[in-house]
Amino acid sequence: MEQLHEVSNVQFGKSTKKRKRMPNELNWTKKCIFFELPYWLDLGLRHNLDVMHIEKNICDSILGTLMNIEGKSKDTANACRDLEDLGLRKELHLRHDGNHTSMSLACYMLNVTERRSFCARLSEVKFPDGFASNIARCVNITEGKIIGMKSHDCHIFMQYLLPVVIGGYLRPDIRGALIEFCSFFKELCSRTLDITVLERLQANIPIILCKLEMIFPPAFFDIMVHLAIHLPDEALLAGPVQYRWMYPFERYLGKFKRYVRNRARPEGSIAEAYVHVECLTFCSMYLNDIETRYNREERNIDLVGLSRGKFIGFLPKSAPVRGSKNGKITRCTFFQGRVIAELHAKTPPEVTDDIYALACGPDPLVASYAGCIMNGIRFHTNDLEGRRRTQNSGVVVHADHEGLPIDFYGVLQDIIELRYMGWRKCFLFKCDWWDIGDTRRGIHIGDHFTSVNTSRQWYKDEPFALACQALQVFYIKDPTLGGSWHAVHKITNRNVYNIPHKTSDLHELDDELHVVETEDDSDTDVRNYGNVNETNPGMLNPLTRVNEDHLPVDDATLSPEQLAEESADEAFTDDENINSVFWMENIDEGDGDGTE
C-alpha cells in the first residue's frame, strides 16, 4: 500500500533526467488507468494475452538454452552469478582458474556434437504442402545453430518437432518436462476445446513449471514463462485461441509494411495504398472477364492431371480390408447384363446412371498419376516427393479391423484413375500399409505421440483405398526408438471444416455444452494426455554434464559491482522512443512474424 501511494504522485511524460531508485523501491512504474474503470473489479478477462508471442518467446528461450545460442541462452555468466548470490546449485557456479573464468556445461545443454546432430535431424524434416515453412532454411549444421525462425516456425517447432527430435538427448526427466510443456501448448491451440481438458491444463501447468524450475536456472523464468499459467483461464473465459491470437493481424500489418515506398512518410504511404487497394477491390466485383480475388480458383482445387471429370463416390467407407483372394462371383455376368440393364431401361429408371456405370465396370485401360488434389488436400507419391522439400505421401484411412475401428497408416505409392461410362471417374490410392496390428514391433502408442515401424508392412494383397476416404499425415524419424521407427502426426487442411450434419436448436440452453469448436488451420490430432506426474525422479540427478569441457566466460561480462551500479541508475522506459525505433527497424527488415 505504501508503494501504491508513492505511485499516485508520479508525473507522466518524458523525464528530463534519470530518476534514482531507492533500494527498497519496487519495480512499479505507474498506476494503470484501467484501475479507474467502474467494471474493472468484476471484469473476468482483464488481459487478452497473445498466445502467439508467448509461445514464440518461450520457444526461443528453450531452444536458445538447449543449443547455447549467444544472445538467446538463459544460462549465462550473470545467471551463474545469480546462483552464487542465492546460494543454490554450487555445481553451476563460475569456476575461476587464475585469470580465466569458465562455467560448467549444465545438464540441460547440448554439447557441440549433439548440437550438430540435432540440427541434422531438423534439416531432414519435411512437412505437407501449406502446413509449415521449410525449417531447414534456419538450420546451420556446421556451426550447430538454429536462427531466423519466425512465429509460425516456433509454433510448429514447439508442438510437433521438439517432442520428437529431443529424443535420445539429455536425461529422461528433462525430456519429459519439455514434452509435457509442448503438449500443453498443443492442447491449448487445438481446434476443439473441451472444458474438462482446460480444467486439467489449469492443474497441470503449475506442476510442469515446477519441474522446469528444478532443471533450468532462475534466469530462465521470465514474465513470458509465467504467463503460461494464465492461458487456460483465459481460454475458459474467451474460447479458442484462434479468435484471439495475433497471426492474422501480424500478417495484415506485414502487408501494410510492403505498401511503404517513402520511408520518410510511412503512414501516408500506407493510407494511400490502402485506398487504392479498396478501390480496385470494389471495381473487381464488376469485372467478369478477368481473374480477380472474387473468381480466382483456390490453389488446392480438386484436380487430377490436366483433365476434369465427374467423380463417383461409392461405398460409405474405404479401407485396406482383407477379402477372398480365390473367390468367384458366378452370377456377375448375369447381374451385369440382365438385371441392371432391365432396371435401367425402365421408365422412369429404377437404377441411377451412376449405379449402371459401376455395374458395367471400368475401362480396361487405367491412368496413373504421380499427384492429385482430393478434398482440398494435395497428395504426391513417394517417388515424386523424393525430389521435393515437402512430404505429401503420408496417408491414413479410418476403417475396421476384426470388428474394431483403427487407423491404417501408410505411404502413397501410386494414384490410379478408373474410367467409367459417361465420363465418370473414380480414383484409388495404392499404398504400402504399415503393420499396426503388432503392438510390440509395429506400432508404439506413447503418451504424447504415436510411432510406427516403416520396415514392417501389412495387407500387401490389399493395397488400394478410395482416394476420397484418405486423410493426410506426415512422418518424422523417432530417435528414441531408432531404426525405422517414425513418429506420425495427423493434420487437417486449413480450408477443410468438419461441419455437423444436425444443427441444434438455437433456443436450447447451453448448460450441458462442454465443447467449443473453431475453424482454424491447427491440427486436430490432440490426445487425452491425462494429468502429469507430480513426482520428479530427477531431483537427485547431477546438474552438470559429466566428462564435458567447461565453457569459457568472456572477461567483458558485467561484474556484480557493475550490475549493482546499473540497477541503481535504472530509469523510466520511454515508450514513444521504443515504438518509433521498433517501427523503423521492422520496415527495414521487411515482413516479420506470422509468415509461413
C-alpha positions in Angstrom: 0.0 0.0 0.0 2.9 2.4 0.7 4.2 1.7 -2.8 0.8 2.4 -4.3 0.6 5.8 -2.6 4.0 6.7 -4.0 3.0 5.8 -7.5 0.0 8.1 -7.3 2.3 11.1 -7.3 4.2 10.2 -10.4 4.1 12.7 -13.2 3.5 11.1 -16.6 5.5 12.0 -19.7 9.2 12.3 -20.5 11.6 13.0 -17.7 14.4 15.5 -18.0 16.9 13.2 -16.2 17.2 9.8 -14.8 15.3 9.1 -11.6 17.3 7.4 -8.9 15.5 4.4 -7.4 15.7 3.6 -3.7 16.9 0.1 -2.6 13.5 -0.7 -1.0 11.5 0.6 -4.0 9.6 -1.9 -6.0 9.6 -2.1 -9.8 6.3 -0.3 -10.3 6.4 2.5 -12.8 2.9 3.8 -12.9 -0.7 3.2 -11.8 -2.7 1.6 -14.6 -5.5 3.8 -15.9 -7.7 0.6 -16.2 -8.0 0.6 -12.4 -10.3 3.6 -12.7 -12.9 1.7 -14.8 -16.0 1.1 -12.8 -16.4 -2.5 -14.1 -12.7 -3.5 -13.6 -13.4 -5.3 -10.4 -15.9 -7.6 -11.9 -14.2 -8.0 -15.3 -13.3 -11.6 -15.9 -11.0 -11.3 -18.8 -8.8 -8.3 -17.9 -5.9 -9.0 -20.2 -6.2 -10.9 -23.5 -2.8 -12.5 -23.6 -1.4 -13.2 -27.0 -0.6 -16.9 -27.3 1.4 -16.4 -30.5 4.1 -14.2 -28.9 4.1 -16.1 -25.6 4.7 -19.4 -27.5 7.4 -17.8 -29.6 9.3 -16.3 -26.7 9.2 -19.5 -24.7 10.4 -21.4 -27.8 13.3 -19.0 -28.2 14.2 -19.4 -24.5 14.1 -23.2 -24.6 15.9 -23.5 -27.9 18.5 -20.9 -27.0 19.3 -22.6 -23.7 19.5 -26.1 -25.1 21.7 -25.0 -28.0 23.6 -22.4 -26.1 22.9 -19.8 -28.7 24.6 -16.5 -28.0 22.0 -13.8 -27.1 19.2 -16.4 -26.7 20.5 -18.6 -23.9 19.3 -18.1 -20.4 22.3 -19.9 -18.9 24.8 -17.1 -19.0 27.6 -15.9 -16.7 25.2 -13.5 -15.0 22.8 -16.4 -14.4 25.6 -18.3 -12.7 26.3 -15.2 -10.5 22.6 -15.2 -9.5 23.0 -18.7 -8.3 26.0 -17.7 -6.3 24.1 -14.8 -4.7 21.2 -17.2 -3.9 23.5 -19.9 -2.6 21.9 -22.5 -4.9 23.4 -25.2 -7.2 27.1 -25.0 -6.4 27.9 -27.2 -9.4 26.7 -24.4 -11.7 28.8 -21.6 -10.2 31.5 -20.0 -12.1 35.0 -21.6 -11.9 38.0 -19.3 -11.6 41.4 -20.6 -12.7 43.8 -17.7 -12.4 42.9 -15.1 -15.0 40.5 -17.4 -16.7 36.8 -17.9 -15.8 34.7 -20.8 -17.1 31.2 -22.3 -16.4 30.2 -25.9 -16.4 28.1 -27.5 -19.2 24.7 -27.8 -17.5 22.6 -31.0 -17.7 20.1 -29.3 -20.0 22.6 -28.1 -22.6 23.8 -30.0 -25.6 27.5 -30.3 -26.5 28.9 -29.4 -29.9 28.5 -32.9 -31.3 24.9 -33.2 -30.1 24.0 -29.8 -31.4 25.2 -30.7 -34.9 23.3 -34.0 -34.7 20.2 -32.1 -33.5 20.5 -29.7 -36.5 21.0 -32.6 -38.9 17.7 -34.1 -37.8 15.8 -30.9 -38.2 17.2 -30.4 -41.7 15.7 -33.7 -42.8 12.2 -32.9 -41.6 9.6 -32.4 -44.4 6.1 -31.0 -43.9 3.0 -31.3 -46.1 2.2 -28.6 -48.7 1.0 -25.4 -47.0 1.3 -26.8 -43.4 4.6 -25.0 -42.4 7.6 -23.4 -43.9 10.9 -25.1 -44.6 12.6 -25.3 -41.2 15.8 -26.5 -42.8 16.5 -22.9 -44.0 17.0 -21.9 -40.4 19.5 -24.7 -39.6 23.3 -24.4 -39.8 24.7 -27.9 -39.3 28.3 -26.9 -39.4 28.0 -24.3 -36.6 25.2 -26.2 -34.8 22.9 -23.2 -34.8 19.2 -22.6 -35.4 18.5 -18.9 -36.2 15.8 -17.0 -38.1 12.7 -18.9 -37.1 9.6 -16.8 -37.3 6.5 -17.0 -35.1 4.8 -19.8 -37.0 8.0 -21.7 -37.2 8.3 -21.6 -33.4 4.6 -22.7 -33.2 5.4 -25.8 -35.4 8.7 -26.5 -33.6 7.1 -26.5 -30.1 4.1 -28.6 -30.9 5.5 -31.1 -33.5 9.3 -31.1 -33.7 10.7 -30.7 -30.2 8.8 -33.6 -28.6 10.2 -35.9 -31.2 13.7 -34.8 -32.1 14.7 -34.2 -28.4 14.6 -38.0 -28.0 18.0 -39.5 -27.4 19.4 -36.4 -25.9 19.6 -35.3 -22.2 18.1 -37.1 -19.3 14.6 -38.7 -19.3 13.3 -36.3 -16.7 14.4 -33.2 -18.7 12.9 -34.6 -21.9 9.7 -35.5 -20.1 9.3 -32.0 -18.6 9.9 -30.3 -22.0 7.5 -32.7 -23.8 4.8 -32.0 -21.3 5.3 -28.3 -21.8 5.0 -28.8 -25.6 1.8 -30.9 -25.2 0.3 -28.2 -23.0 0.5 -25.7 -25.9 -0.7 -28.3 -28.4 -3.9 -29.0 -26.4 -4.4 -25.3 -25.8 -4.2 -24.4 -29.5 -6.4 -27.3 -30.7 -9.3 -26.7 -32.9 -11.8 -28.2 -30.4 -11.6 -27.1 -26.8 -13.2 -29.2 -24.1 -13.9 -27.6 -20.7 -12.7 -30.7 -18.9 -9.4 -30.6 -20.8 -8.9 -26.9 -20.0 -9.5 -27.6 -16.3 -6.9 -30.3 -16.5 -4.5 -27.9 -18.1 -5.1 -25.5 -15.3 -4.0 -28.2 -12.8 -1.1 -29.4 -14.9 0.7 -26.2 -15.9 1.9 -25.3 -12.3 3.3 -28.8 -11.9 5.1 -28.5 -15.3 6.6 -25.2 -14.4 7.8 -26.6 -11.0 9.5 -29.5 -12.9 11.2 -26.9 -15.1 12.3 -24.8 -12.1 14.2 -27.9 -10.7 16.1 -28.1 -14.0 16.7 -24.7 -15.5 18.3 -21.7 -13.8 16.2 -18.9 -12.3 17.0 -16.6 -15.2 15.0 -18.8 -17.5 11.7 -18.0 -15.8 10.9 -14.5 -17.1 7.4 -13.0 -17.4 6.7 -14.9 -20.6 7.1 -18.3 -18.9 4.9 -17.1 -16.1 2.1 -16.0 -18.4 1.6 -19.7 -19.5 -0.3 -20.2 -16.2 -3.0 -17.7 -17.2 -3.6 -19.1 -20.7 -6.1 -21.9 -19.7 -8.0 -19.4 -17.5 -8.4 -17.1 -20.5 -9.4 -20.0 -22.8 -12.2 -20.9 -20.4 -13.5 -17.3 -20.5 -12.9 -16.3 -24.1 -12.9 -19.6 -26.0 -10.4 -20.9 -28.6 -7.1 -19.0 -29.0 -7.6 -18.9 -32.8 -10.0 -16.0 -32.4 -7.6 -14.1 -30.1 -4.0 -14.5 -31.2 -2.0 -12.2 -33.4 -1.3 -14.3 -36.5 -4.0 -12.6 -38.8 -3.1 -9.2 -37.5 0.6 -9.6 -37.9 0.1 -10.8 -41.5 -2.1 -7.9 -42.2 0.5 -5.5 -40.7 3.2 -7.2 -42.8 1.0 -6.4 -45.9 0.9 -2.7 -44.8 4.7 -2.6 -44.4 5.1 -3.7 -48.1 3.0 -0.7 -49.1 5.7 1.7 -47.8 7.6 3.4 -50.6 8.5 6.7 -49.0 10.2 5.7 -45.7 10.1 9.3 -44.5 6.3 9.2 -44.6 5.3 5.5 -43.8 1.8 6.4 -42.5 0.9 8.3 -45.6 2.2 5.6 -47.9 0.1 3.0 -46.1 -3.0 5.2 -46.2 -2.7 6.0 -49.9 -2.0 2.4 -50.9 -4.9 1.2 -48.7 -7.3 3.5 -50.6 -6.1 2.3 -53.9 -6.5 -1.4 -53.0 -10.0 -0.8 -51.7 -11.0 1.0 -55.0 -9.6 -1.9 -57.1 -11.3 -4.5 -54.9 -14.6 -2.7 -55.3 -14.2 -2.4 -59.1 -13.2 -6.0 -59.4 -16.7 -7.1 -58.4 -17.9 -6.0 -61.8 -15.2 -7.5 -63.9 -16.2 -10.9 -65.1 -13.8 -11.5 -68.0 -10.6 -11.3 -66.0 -9.3 -13.1 -62.9 -9.9 -11.2 -59.6 -9.9 -12.1 -56.0 -13.6 -13.0 -56.2 -13.4 -15.5 -59.1 -9.9 -16.8 -58.6 -9.8 -20.6 -58.1 -8.2 -21.9 -54.9 -4.7 -23.2 -55.0 -5.6 -26.7 -54.0 -8.7 -27.3 -56.1 -9.7 -30.9 -56.7 -7.9 -31.8 -60.0 -6.0 -34.9 -61.2 -3.6 -34.3 -64.1 -4.8 -31.8 -66.7 -8.4 -33.0 -67.1 -11.5 -32.8 -65.1 -14.4 -35.2 -64.8 -17.3 -36.3 -62.7 -16.2 -38.0 -59.5 -18.0 -41.1 -58.3 -18.1 -41.7 -54.6 -19.4 -45.2 -53.9 -19.2 -47.2 -50.7 -19.6 -45.3 -47.4 -16.1 -46.4 -46.2 -12.9 -47.4 -47.9 -10.1 -49.3 -46.2 -7.5 -52.0 -47.0 -9.6 -54.8 -45.7 -9.0 -58.5 -46.4 -11.1 -60.3 -48.9 -11.5 -63.7 -50.5 -8.5 -63.9 -52.8 -9.6 -67.0 -54.7 -13.4 -66.4 -54.6 -15.6 -66.4 -57.7 -18.7 -64.4 -58.5 -20.7 -66.9 -60.5 -23.6 -64.6 -61.4 -21.6 -61.5 -62.1 -22.2 -61.6 -65.9 -26.0 -62.2 -65.4 -26.2 -59.5 -62.8 -24.4 -57.0 -65.0 -26.0 -57.9 -68.3 -29.6 -58.6 -67.4 -30.9 -57.2 -64.1 -29.1 -53.9 -64.1 -29.8 -53.3 -67.8 -33.5 -54.1 -67.4 -33.9 -51.8 -64.3 -32.1 -49.0 -66.0 -34.2 -49.4 -69.2 -37.5 -48.8 -67.3 -39.3 -45.5 -67.5 -38.6 -44.0 -65.1 -35.4 -46.0 -64.5 -35.2 -47.7 -61.1 -31.4 -47.6 -61.3 -29.4 -44.4 -61.5 -26.8 -43.7 -64.1 -24.0 -44.0 -61.6 -25.0 -47.5 -60.4 -25.5 -48.6 -64.0 -22.0 -47.3 -64.9 -20.5 -49.1 -61.9 -22.2 -52.3 -62.9 -20.9 -52.1 -66.4 -17.4 -52.0 -64.9 -14.4 -49.7 -65.6 -12.4 -49.2 -68.7 -9.7 -51.9 -69.1 -7.2 -49.0 -69.6 -6.4 -47.0 -66.5 -4.4 -43.9 -65.9 -1.7 -43.5 -63.3 -0.7 -40.2 -61.8 2.1 -39.0 -59.5 0.0 -36.4 -57.7 -3.6 -35.3 -57.2 -5.6 -33.0 -55.0 -8.5 -34.6 -53.2 -10.9 -32.8 -50.8 -8.6 -29.8 -50.8 -5.5 -31.8 -49.8 -2.5 -32.2 -52.1 -1.2 -35.8 -52.4 2.1 -36.9 -54.0 3.5 -40.4 -54.5 6.6 -41.4 -52.5 8.8 -41.3 -55.6 7.8 -37.8 -56.5 8.4 -36.2 -53.1 12.0 -37.6 -53.1 12.9 -34.5 -55.2 10.9 -32.0 -53.2 11.1 -30.3 -49.8 7.6 -31.3 -48.9 6.1 -34.6 -47.7 2.7 -35.3 -49.2 2.7 -39.1 -49.4 1.6 -40.0 -45.9 -2.0 -41.3 -45.7 -4.3 -42.6 -43.0 -7.6 -44.4 -43.5 -10.0 -45.0 -40.7 -11.6 -48.4 -41.0 -12.4 -51.6 -39.1 -10.1 -54.5 -38.4 -11.7 -57.6 -36.8 -14.7 -55.5 -35.8 -12.7 -52.8 -34.1 -12.2 -49.3 -35.6 -8.5 -48.4 -36.2 -6.4 -46.1 -38.3 -4.4 -47.6 -41.1 -1.2 -45.6 -41.6 0.7 -45.9 -44.9 2.6 -44.2 -47.7 1.2 -43.4 -51.1 2.9 -45.3 -54.0 0.6 -44.7 -56.9 -2.6 -42.9 -57.9 -4.9 -44.9 -60.3 -7.8 -43.4 -62.2 -10.7 -45.7 -63.2 -12.8 -44.5 -66.0 -16.5 -45.5 -66.3 -19.0 -44.8 -69.0 -20.4 -41.3 -69.2 -17.0 -39.6 -68.4 -17.3 -40.8 -64.8 -14.1 -41.3 -62.8 -13.0 -42.9 -59.6 -9.6 -42.6 -58.0 -7.8 -45.2 -56.0 -4.7 -44.8 -53.8 -2.2 -47.7 -54.0 -0.4 -47.6 -50.6 2.1 -49.5 -48.5 0.3 -50.1 -45.2 2.4 -50.3 -42.0 1.9 -53.2 -39.7 -0.1 -51.6 -36.8 -1.5 -55.0 -35.8 1.7 -55.9 -34.0 1.6 -53.6 -30.9 5.2 -54.6 -29.9 7.1 -54.4 -33.2 4.8 -52.5 -35.5 3.3 -49.5 -33.5 4.1 -47.7 -30.3 1.4 -45.5 -28.8 3.1 -43.2 -26.4 1.7 -40.6 -24.0 2.3 -37.7 -26.4 2.6 -39.2 -30.0 2.4 -42.4 -31.9 5.3 -44.1 -33.7 5.1 -46.7 -36.5 7.7 -49.1 -37.8 8.1 -48.4 -41.5 10.0 -51.6 -42.1 7.0 -53.9 -41.4 4.2 -53.9 -43.9 0.6 -55.1 -43.6 -2.1 -56.1 -46.1 0.2 -56.4 -49.1 -2.5 -58.2 -51.1 -5.0 -55.3 -50.5 -3.0 -52.1 -51.2 -5.9 -50.0 -52.6 -8.1 -47.4 -50.8 -10.6 -44.9 -52.1 -9.0 -41.5 -52.5 -12.0 -39.7 -51.1 -11.6 -41.5 -47.8 -7.9 -40.9 -47.3 -6.6 -38.2 -44.9 -3.0 -36.9 -44.8 -0.3 -37.5 -42.2 3.4 -36.8 -42.1 6.2 -38.8 -40.5 9.3 -37.7 -38.5 12.1 -40.0 -37.6 11.8 -41.1 -34.0 15.3 -41.0 -32.4 14.1 -42.5 -29.2 13.2 -45.9 -30.8 15.7 -45.5 -33.6 15.9 -47.8 -36.6 12.9 -47.5 -39.0 10.5 -46.0 -36.4 8.8 -42.8 -37.4 6.5 -40.6 -35.3 3.2 -39.9 -37.1 1.2 -36.7 -36.9 -2.3 -36.2 -38.4 -3.0 -32.8 -40.0 -6.2 -31.0 -41.0 -6.2 -28.8 -44.0 -6.9 -25.2 -43.1 -9.7 -24.9 -45.7 -11.5 -28.1 -44.8 -14.0 -28.0 -42.0 -15.9 -30.7 -40.1 -19.4 -29.3 -40.3 -22.0 -31.3 -38.3 -25.0 -32.6 -40.2 -27.5 -31.9 -37.5 -27.9 -28.4 -36.2 -29.0 -27.8 -32.7 -31.9 -25.6 -31.7 -30.7 -22.0 -31.2 -33.1 -21.6 -28.3 -31.9 -24.6 -26.4 -29.9 -23.9 -23.2 -26.2 -24.5 -23.4 -25.8 -25.6 -19.8 -24.5 -29.0 -20.7 -22.4 -27.9 -23.6 -18.7 -28.7 -22.8 -17.1 -28.4 -26.2 -16.2 -25.2 -28.1 -15.2 -25.5 -31.7 -13.4 -23.2 -34.1 -12.5 -23.3 -37.7 -8.7 -22.9 -37.9 -5.6 -24.3 -39.6 -4.3 -26.0 -36.5 -4.1 -29.8 -36.0 -6.9 -31.8 -34.5 -4.7 -34.8 -33.6 -5.0 -34.0 -29.9 -4.7 -36.7 -27.3 -6.2 -37.1 -23.9 -2.8 -36.8 -22.2 -4.1 -37.1 -18.7 -2.7 -35.5 -15.6 1.1 -35.0 -15.4 3.1 -36.9 -12.9 3.7 -34.8 -9.8 6.7 -36.8 -8.7 10.1 -35.9 -10.2 12.6 -38.7 -10.0 15.3 -36.4 -11.4 15.7 -34.3 -8.3 18.8 -36.1 -7.2 20.4 -36.2 -10.7 23.6 -34.3 -11.3 23.2 -30.7 -12.5 26.1 -30.8 -14.9 27.2 -32.9 -17.9 29.8 -35.5 -16.9 33.1 -35.6 -18.8 32.3 -32.4 -20.7 34.6 -29.4 -21.2 33.8 -26.2 -19.4 32.5 -23.2 -21.3 34.8 -20.2 -21.4 33.4 -16.9 -20.0 34.2 -13.6 -21.6 36.0 -11.2 -19.3 34.0 -8.4 -20.7 30.8 -9.6 -19.0 29.4 -7.5 -16.2 30.7 -8.0 -12.7 28.4 -8.0 -9.7 29.6 -4.5 -8.8 28.7 -3.3 -12.3 25.3 -4.9 -12.1 24.5 -3.3 -8.8 25.6 0.1 -10.1 23.5 -0.3 -13.2 20.4 -1.3 -11.3 20.8 1.8 -9.1 20.8 4.0 -12.2 17.7 2.4 -13.8 15.4 5.0 -15.3 11.9 5.1 -16.7 11.3 3.5 -20.1 10.5 5.9 -22.9 7.7 4.0 -24.7 7.4 6.6 -27.6 11.1 6.2 -28.4 10.9 2.4 -28.3 7.9 2.4 -30.6 9.5 4.7 -33.2 12.7 2.7 -33.3 10.8 -0.6 -33.5 8.7 0.7 -36.3 11.6 1.8 -38.5 13.5 -1.4 -37.8 10.6 -3.5 -38.9 10.3 -1.5 -42.1 13.9 -2.1 -42.9 13.7 -5.9 -42.1 10.5 -6.5 -44.1 7.8 -8.9 -43.2 8.4 -10.5 -39.8 6.2 -12.6 -37.6 3.3 -14.7 -38.8 4.5 -15.7 -42.2 4.6 -19.4 -43.1 
